[in-house]
Amino acid sequence: MISGKIKLRVRYSDTDQMGYVYYGRYASFYEIARVELFRELGFSYKTLEESGIGMPVINLEIKYILSIKYDEEITIKTSIKEIPSSRIIFFYEIYNQDNILSNTAKTTLTFINLSSKRPVRTPKELIEIIKDKF
């Protein structure tokens, strides 16, 4: 398993009128976390896209456990639990500033050729990096 974590401060623009993180903002948190996980692995989204490969999200599952409020510092733990083929699955846990599990999620992304929009296999370089970390 590969994992990483980042800390973020909840901004005012992330919240609704009640001061809680708006449910639609969680997807942005997951994106930030997985981009950072790739960066920690030494493989950036930018490099991937420059090579003509994109990674659209094809599935998102979320479980809201506890509300997160404006100005809280949250910790997002991201993990990859299996070696990808043409799809990659990321798992997320978000902890509030009291280190209480507040949200869990799973995203499935696929690899596509950006020109043809057709599915492709996971780049070999990424597979090697992931296999090396397992």
N, C-alpha and C positions, 0 to 999 in steps of 0.2 A: 504494500500500500504506500502511496505517496501522499504526503499531506503538508500543508502550510497554514499559516494564520496571519491575519492582518488586523490592525485596529483602525477604526474610523470613528469620527465624531459625527453624530446625527446633526445635520444642518436644519435650519428652519424650513428651507425649501423641500426637505424630505418629509415634512409632517402635514397633517390635516389641521382643521380648525381646532381640534381638541388637544393638539400638541403631541399626538402619537404618530409614529411613522406610518405614512399612507401605504396601504397594502401593495399598491403597484410599484412602490420604490424598491421593494426587496429584490426584484429582478436586477436592478442596477447594482445593488450591493453584491449580488452573486457574480455579475460580470466583472466588477472591480477585483473580486477575490480570485477568480479563475485566471484573469490576465496576470495578476501578481504571482500566482502559483507557477504559471508558465515562465514568467520572468525569473523566478527563483530557480527553475530547472535549467535556465540558460537557453530558453527557446521562446522568442517573443511572437505575439500575434502579428506584429508589423512584418517580421521576417516571413512568416507564413503567408501573409497576403501578398508580399512582394514576389513570392514564388508562384503566385497565381492560385493559391488555395484559400478558401474561406471556410468558416465554421458556423453555420447557422444553428440556432437552437431549434430542435424539433419536438422537444417535450420538456415541460416544467411541472414539477410536483412540489407543493408547498404545504407545510403544516405550521400554523400560527399557534404558539403556545402561550406567550406572554407579551403584552404590548411593550414596545420600546418607545421612549419619549425623546423629545427634543433635547439636545445638548448632551445626551448620554454618550459615553465612549463605549462602543461595542467591539467585540472580538468576533471575527468570522474565521472559522476553521473550514478549510476546503480539502477534500481528498479525492484521489483517483484510486479505486479499489481493484481495477482489472486492466489488463493491457488492451488498448483499443484496437479495433480493426478498421471499419469504415465509420464507426461511431465511437464517441468518447463520453463517458458518464462521470459527472462531477457530483459530489455529495457535499452539503454545507450544513454547518451548525453555527447559529448566531447566539452569542452570549451577551447579556446586558452588562452594565458596568459593575454589577454585584456578582458577576460570573455565574448567573443563572441562565440555563438554556431557555431561549426565548423563541427560537424559530429553527426549523429544519427544512431542507429542500434537496431536490435532486434535479439536475438538468442533463438532458441528453442532447449532444450536438453531433452533427455529421460533417464530414469533410466533403467539400465540393470544389470542382474546377470553377474559378470565378468567371471564366469566359463562356463556357458551355452550360454552366449551372448543373452539371451532372455529378453524381457522387463519385468520389475517388477514395482510395485507401489512405490510411494514415501515413503521413510522410515517414520514410525510413529513419530519418534523423531523430524524429520525435519518438518513434518506437524504441530506438536504441537508448535514448535518454531515459525513457520510462522503465525499460527493462533493467537498466543499470541501477536504478533507484529502488527496485522492488526487493 
